[in-house]
Amino acid sequence: MLKNKAFHFNDFNKICNILNSVTKMDIRLIDKDGQTLLQLVQHSLPAVLQNVDDSYTIHDTLKKHSSNSFYYYINSFGLEYIASGIWKNRTFYGSILIGPFLSSIPDIAFISDVISKNKLPVSERKQLQEFYTSISVISSNDSNSIGDLLVNMCRHTHIDSQLITSDIVKPALNREQTKTNIAESKDIIEYRYQFEKKIMNAITKGDKDEIDSLSKEFNSILNLSDRIPESPIRSAKNLSLVMNTLCRIATEKADVHPIYIHNISEKFAILIERAPNLPHLKKLNIVMIYEYCDIVKILSTRHYSPIVKKAVNYIHLNLENPLTLNNIAATIHVTPSHLSRKFKSDTNMNIIDYINQKRIEEAKLHLQRDHTSITEIAFLVGFNDLNYFSRVFKKFTSQTPSQYMNGKSNE
């Protein structure tokens, strides 16, 4: 029995590595008892999703069907998976699980539905949005093809392939050309470093207008990838990963909380690796830099005093929880009166108005969906009193929640 287990583990370990390389998706090898033997995972699940374990549900379903079946599974969070059982002589040894992936683009409405259906904290919206955006979106035809491939790979013993290559032709060494290339590369590299500093300064200020004026220079920067003719896409991806790191550093200088920087940085690292060609990669660079600018505009505490920075970060990360001047002051170890004065001085708002404004911004996203009652939305974003929610909503939008919802429905 142990011999069979070892055989299956070694054989399907190789299969999992192949599937991970081809699909660029997370792969897990699971034994018959639901224990993970191997996981090739690129995505870090947000904290609110880490207790979700669908392996037992998937296992039970696979056991009840024929050995040539694959299971297309969607959980309550909209995460999609494909799994196939590992069988030998009608004995179920485990399964290979591919995913998560999505079959539709995770827009704001998608994230709002996930939050409301699963009663997740609204303060997790940004992290959830970064996570879902990093996941592959594939068509139904592609998912069926992946299922067919998985079934066939699980039903056959793995055979190690042998590579055959053509003869390598070595280029003749041209010393004069080499000197010219070195001089040209020096100019390009110096130019790229100057350009990167401009980008970082613009991101730290959240200045998208400056990014617009600099965007015309992106093509020149990425042309450095052409210096390695045999692998331009790899070289360009390396430069994009460097740019992602620089964006991260620039955003940190703007005093954005590390949790938001980590999520956006991880998302774009995955998207860069998945970029299929140079035009797509160039567009992705622009999108990435704009998104870092947006996060600075929304979440930067750069111009706030240390006390107000702590208060703002605490509010953003606990929006759905009870928030009062007194409990925030106690959490960051200052007196309520001192916090109140500093907050008003730094933000031109009192702390309760700031909290309510952020909650109303979140509520508007849910009201646009028209899938959840106004009462549920009020509780979801941290209001315990529907009448108070309605008054606050009208204060910031000049409309009642019902009027806002009906207006969006008509649009």
Residue pairs with C-beta under 8 A, 6 or more apart in sequence:
4 88
4 93
5 31
5 93
8 86
8 88
8 93
8 94
9 29
9 37
9 38
11 157
11 158
12 29
12 86
12 94
12 96
12 154
12 158
13 29
13 37
13 38
14 158
14 160
15 96
15 153
15 154
15 158
16 27
16 28
16 29
16 38
16 40
16 96
17 27
17 40
18 153
19 25
19 27
19 96
19 98
19 149
19 150
19 153
20 26
20 27
20 40
23 98
23 136
23 146
24 42
24 136
24 273
24 274
25 98
25 99
25 100
25 101
25 136
26 39
26 40
26 41
26 42
26 43
26 98
26 99
26 100
27 38
27 39
27 40
27 41
27 96
27 97
27 98
28 36
28 38
28 39
28 40
28 41
28 55
28 96
28 97
29 36
29 37
29 38
29 39
29 94
29 96
30 36
30 37
30 55
30 59
30 94
30 95
30 96
30 97
31 37
31 93
31 94
32 59
32 92
32 93
32 94
34 55
34 56
34 59
36 55
37 94
42 270
43 100
43 131
43 134
43 135
43 270
44 131
44 266
45 52
45 131
46 124
46 127
46 128
46 131
46 263
47 124
47 127
48 120
48 121
48 124
48 128
49 77
49 79
49 131
52 75
52 77
54 73
54 75
54 81
55 95
55 97
57 73
58 71
58 73
58 81
58 83
58 95
58 97
59 95
61 71
61 73
62 69
62 71
62 83
62 84
62 85
62 92
62 95
63 85
63 92
65 71
65 85
67 85
67 87
67 90
67 155
68 151
68 155
69 84
69 85
69 151
70 82
70 83
70 84
70 147
70 148
70 150
70 151
71 81
71 82
71 83
71 84
72 80
72 81
72 82
72 143
72 147
73 80
73 81
73 82
73 83
73 99
74 80
74 81
75 81
76 117
76 118
77 114
77 118
78 102
78 106
78 110
78 113
78 114
78 132
79 99
79 100
79 101
79 102
79 135
80 99
80 100
80 101
80 102
80 103
80 143
81 97
81 98
81 99
81 100
81 101
82 97
82 98
82 99
82 143
82 146
82 147
82 150
83 95
83 96
83 97
83 98
83 150
84 95
84 96
84 147
84 150
84 151
84 154
85 92
85 94
85 95
85 154
86 92
86 93
86 94
86 95
86 96
86 154
87 93
87 154
87 155
96 150
96 153
96 154
98 146
98 150
100 135
101 135
101 136
101 137
101 138
101 143
102 132
102 135
102 136
102 137
102 138
103 137
103 138
103 139
103 140
103 143
104 110
104 137
105 137
106 129
106 132
106 133
106 135
106 137
108 129
108 365
108 368
109 368
109 369
110 132
111 125
111 128
111 129
111 132
112 365
112 366
112 368
112 369
113 369
113 371
114 120
114 128
114 132
115 122
115 124
115 125
115 128
115 366
115 380
116 366
116 369
116 371
116 372
116 376
116 377
116 380
119 380
120 128
121 319
121 320
121 321
122 319
122 320
122 359
122 362
122 380
122 381
122 382
123 316
123 317
123 318
123 319
123 320
123 321
125 362
125 365
126 260
126 263
126 299
127 259
127 260
127 263
130 263
130 264
130 266
130 267
131 263
131 267
133 267
133 271
134 266
134 267
134 268
134 270
134 271
136 274
138 146
181 227
185 224
185 227
188 223
188 224
189 224
191 220
191 221
192 221
192 224
195 214
195 217
195 221
196 243
196 246
198 210
198 214
199 211
199 214
199 243
199 246
199 247
199 250
199 289
200 246
200 247
200 249
200 250
200 253
201 210
201 250
202 208
202 210
202 211
202 214
202 293
203 211
203 247
203 250
203 251
203 254
203 289
203 292
203 293
203 296
204 250
204 251
204 253
204 254
204 296
204 302
205 254
205 296
206 254
206 293
206 294
206 296
206 297
206 300
207 293
208 290
208 293
208 294
211 289
211 290
211 293
215 286
218 282
218 285
218 286
219 282
221 239
222 236
222 239
222 278
222 281
222 282
222 285
224 235
224 239
225 232
225 233
225 235
225 236
225 239
225 278
226 232
227 235
228 234
228 235
232 278
233 275
233 277
233 278
233 281
236 278
236 281
237 272
237 273
237 275
237 281
240 272
240 275
240 281
240 284
240 285
240 288
241 269
241 272
243 285
243 288
243 289
244 265
244 268
244 269
244 272
244 288
245 265
247 265
247 268
247 288
247 289
247 292
248 261
248 264
248 265
248 292
250 292
251 261
251 264
251 292
251 295
251 296
252 258
252 261
253 302
254 296
254 300
254 302
255 300
255 301
255 302
255 304
255 309
256 295
256 296
256 299
256 300
256 301
257 299
257 301
257 313
257 316
257 317
259 317
260 295
260 299
261 295
264 291
264 292
264 295
268 284
268 288
268 291
271 284
271 288
272 281
272 284
275 281
275 284
299 316
301 308
301 309
301 312
301 313
303 346
304 312
304 346
304 347
305 342
305 346
307 332
307 334
307 338
307 339
307 342
308 339
308 342
308 343
308 346
308 347
310 332
311 328
311 332
311 339
311 343
311 351
312 347
312 354
314 328
314 331
314 332
315 323
315 328
315 351
315 354
315 355
315 358
316 358
319 355
319 358
319 359
319 362
319 381
319 382
320 380
320 381
320 382
321 382
322 382
322 384
323 355
323 382
324 352
325 336
325 339
325 340
325 351
325 352
326 336
328 339
328 351
329 335
329 336
329 338
329 339
332 339
339 351
340 350
340 351
343 349
343 350
343 351
343 354
344 350
344 351
347 354
349 357
355 382
356 392
356 395
356 396
357 396
359 381
359 382
359 383
359 392
360 381
360 392
360 393
360 396
360 397
362 381
363 377
363 378
363 380
363 381
363 389
363 393
363 401
364 397
364 404
366 372
366 377
366 380
366 381
367 374
367 377
367 401
367 404
367 405
367 408
368 405
368 408
370 405
370 408
370 409
372 380
374 386
374 389
374 390
374 401
374 402
374 405
375 386
377 401
378 384
378 385
378 386
378 389
378 401
383 389
383 392
389 401
390 400
390 401
393 399
393 400
393 401
393 404
394 400
397 404
399 407
